[in-house]
Amino acid sequence: MDTNQIAQKITGVDLVGKTVVVRKSFFSAQYADGDRRFKCEGGFGCGPSSIGRAVFGTFFDGEDARIDRSDIEGIAVSEL
């Protein structure tokens, strides 16, 4: 199974606790074809109607990071 498959778009969805797929354009070329799943843990960008953009969470390899909600392609089919 492709770990980067998308189950649904993020429009109108609260992202806290969800595993999402980050857009390829977020990554440098050497990482763009790898596992792009990200577990959302918090931030004002997680709310569906919030004016914030920041989403805090963890990548598949355990790295903690902050991304923008606009960097998210959709909700992943497979969880982290």
TAGI-V604962 format. One record per backbone hydrogen bond with DSSP energy under -1.0 kcal/mol. NH is the residue of the N-H (numbers start at 1). CO is the residue of the C=O. Records with the same first field share a line. If there is no record, write none. Layout:
NH=CO ; CO
//
This chain:
5=2
7=75
13=10
15=46
17=40
18=15
20=38
21=74
22=36
23=71
26=23
27=24
31=28
32=28
34=31
38=20
39=58
40=18
41=56
42=56
45=54
46=43
55=67
56=42
57=65
58=39
59=63
60=37
62=59
65=57
67=55
69=53
71=68
72=69
73=21
74=21
75=8
76=19
77=5
//
